[in-house]
Amino acid sequence: MRNTKRVKIKFDFFDRAGISAYLEEQAKDGWMLEKIGRYFWKFKSIEPVSLHFAVTYFPKASGYDPEPSEEQAFFYEMCEHTGWKLAATSAQMQIFYNEAENPVPIETDPCVDVENIQKSINKVYKPLNILLVILCAIQLKSSITRIISDPMTTLSNNAELFLVFCYILLILLSLYEVIRYSIWYRKAKKAAEQKGDFLNPGTDKTFERIIFLLFILALLYLLISSGRKTTLIYGISALGFLAIRMLGRLLSKWLKHKKAAAAENGILTFVIMFVLLLAYDYLLITDRIHILPEDVENKLSVYSGDTFAIENGELPLTMDDFTEGDFSDYTTTLSVNETVFSAQMYCAHHSEDPEPDIPGLSYTVTKIKKPRLHDWYLEKTLDQTFKVRHRISFSFHLEYIPIYSEPWGAEHVYRRYSDGHPLDTYLIDLEDRIITISPDWELTTEQKQTIVSVLGSI
Amino acid sequence: MDGFPSGQREQTVNLPSQTSVVRIHPHPPLHAGMAELADAYGSGPYAGNSMQVQVLFPAPNGASESLLRFSFVDILDNREYTLNTDTRYSRIEELLMPREKFRTLTEQMFYVLLCLKDECYGMDILDKVPAMTNKRVNVGSGTLYNLLEQFLEAKMIEETKVEGRRRSYILTEKGRKRLEMEYHRICAQAEDYRRLF
């Protein structure tokens, strides 16, 4: 027979009545609460007994406290004076039990009780949720700005859209919690003052479950619509973030064990985790660390979707299609991003030799699945006039200007200019797609027609 | 209220705070020199933001009923507030300031303060209150802890001794006045009851 069990937490933090009733049932079944973890409660086996449980909140307590403060110890003594013994704590939540048949409750004044809970909510729970709303709103604004300024790239990127969706979900969930407890406080205060009743906040996980379900559906869509390589990279990257999170928790526990002050513990843990997360994020984005071994990455990079007609992961156009030469030391890059709105394929064929005179080729084909988006994509892409500032503080101005399109065999073609000087970057506007191509040489008419013919039909 | 004609005229005044005294003045300059007509000690009940004040006399001759001026003294900070009204038998709403903490004492607050009339250990209050009320009133340990904190913050009590974890407290002058105010309110309620039954 087992002596301990772990139960998933199914009550909201401030649902006193629900928690007490549940613990009383467990005691009758022979289980006593021993420890409150982040996601699970640990119970130990005891002789079945009828006990009273009471949940109260000590606003000054913190999850980072190395041990109960003097004030907390005084509070525990007062409770023990009336027969209430401490069972377990979790940050501000203190759970007591009493063996007497009709003990005097720990909280006997609903007005004081409501204010005490409100203090606890205002200390950490509410500020954290508000902070989350603000941070997510900032990120969301940044994402929406990117979508508006460059819809062709961002609306083809399922990871970007997934993040936008997550920000929205987080904002909704956090706002819901803040509003829910604000409403509770108003009603509870009124009930306490006018009727002398305590209105329990209760547990309401319906909205949380809906948000979680939407998140899972979005995650599944992201994984299914991404290539195998991308999916694996996402999964392993996420494990990396989880590992950093675990490290943070271990650090916090170690600091607690070393009796570090709560504030020091909290700040140090936060700062170290923040720095580690930033560093990890930077290394991932700049490709300084490779999640997968190169051969595995190459194998998984083979495009297997059906939006673009590509066989065996071969680029539709390479340097071989334009000129004769030995391109065996050239590297090829092919990546595809796809959403319900559009799919974007990026290809590059470049020499590994960094010598600037050796020609290379790169191009992007964006297939637009929703025709209504076409004009918007084109307008915003053409609108992107960049002011680029170089390290030594000079800047230049990039823009797309329409050029004579007949040699291309397309209706509209644009060329990029820098401060009035033509660059080797072209934008070709076709009915169902927009192509950008950057060859490192001046194209002939025949080459132009090859580009439109091949990339216009994949 | 001796010397004033009797007669009841109920006029409800919403006062933003619990007071000890309500004075009713005739609007100057009709009765210059007459400081006040009557005192109405805490005519209750006081609920929310309103307190019913009974004006136990008709308006003096020549004085417009509508121009009676009410003032009240806030016992806790000793300031006098004045409300002017030009509406007869109407509910006057004048929120001069938001309702402050401890303007109304619950039964538990009352007995905790009562226990601290003399220096007393905080812990002992848990036993004293049921003892003095014949077990009618009990104060929970959590409630007591929070009330002691709040009373300390509001300077209604002060800590006199700390011996390890045993702390003792006593009422301050402010706390004593507040308790007295509550006592008057309860007496006024009892008086109203006796008058009717």
Chai-1 contact restraints between the chains, C-beta under 6 A:
chainA,res_idxA,chainB,res_idxB,connection_type,confidence,min_distance_angstrom,max_distance_angstrom,comment,restraint_id
A,T56,B,G142,contact,1.0,0.0,6.0,A-B,restraint_1
A,F74,B,R165,contact,1.0,0.0,6.0,A-B,restraint_2
A,F75,B,Y145,contact,1.0,0.0,6.0,A-B,restraint_3
A,E77,B,R165,contact,1.0,0.0,6.0,A-B,restraint_4
A,M78,B,M123,contact,1.0,0.0,6.0,A-B,restraint_5
A,M78,B,S141,contact,1.0,0.0,6.0,A-B,restraint_6
A,M78,B,Y145,contact,1.0,0.0,6.0,A-B,restraint_7
A,C79,B,S141,contact,1.0,0.0,6.0,A-B,restraint_8
A,H81,B,M123,contact,1.0,0.0,6.0,A-B,restraint_9
A,H81,B,L126,contact,1.0,0.0,6.0,A-B,restraint_10
A,T82,B,L126,contact,1.0,0.0,6.0,A-B,restraint_11
A,T82,B,S141,contact,1.0,0.0,6.0,A-B,restraint_12
A,V104,B,N138,contact,1.0,0.0,6.0,A-B,restraint_13
A,V104,B,G140,contact,1.0,0.0,6.0,A-B,restraint_14
A,P105,B,G140,contact,1.0,0.0,6.0,A-B,restraint_15
A,I106,B,G140,contact,1.0,0.0,6.0,A-B,restraint_16
A,I106,B,S141,contact,1.0,0.0,6.0,A-B,restraint_17
A,I106,B,G142,contact,1.0,0.0,6.0,A-B,restraint_18
A,E107,B,G140,contact,1.0,0.0,6.0,A-B,restraint_19
A,E107,B,G142,contact,1.0,0.0,6.0,A-B,restraint_20
A,E107,B,T143,contact,1.0,0.0,6.0,A-B,restraint_21
A,T108,B,N138,contact,1.0,0.0,6.0,A-B,restraint_22
A,T108,B,V139,contact,1.0,0.0,6.0,A-B,restraint_23
A,T108,B,G140,contact,1.0,0.0,6.0,A-B,restraint_24
A,T108,B,T143,contact,1.0,0.0,6.0,A-B,restraint_25
A,D109,B,T106,contact,1.0,0.0,6.0,A-B,restraint_26
A,D109,B,Q108,contact,1.0,0.0,6.0,A-B,restraint_27
A,D109,B,T143,contact,1.0,0.0,6.0,A-B,restraint_28
A,C111,B,T106,contact,1.0,0.0,6.0,A-B,restraint_29
A,V112,B,T143,contact,1.0,0.0,6.0,A-B,restraint_30
A,V112,B,N146,contact,1.0,0.0,6.0,A-B,restraint_31
A,N116,B,N146,contact,1.0,0.0,6.0,A-B,restraint_32
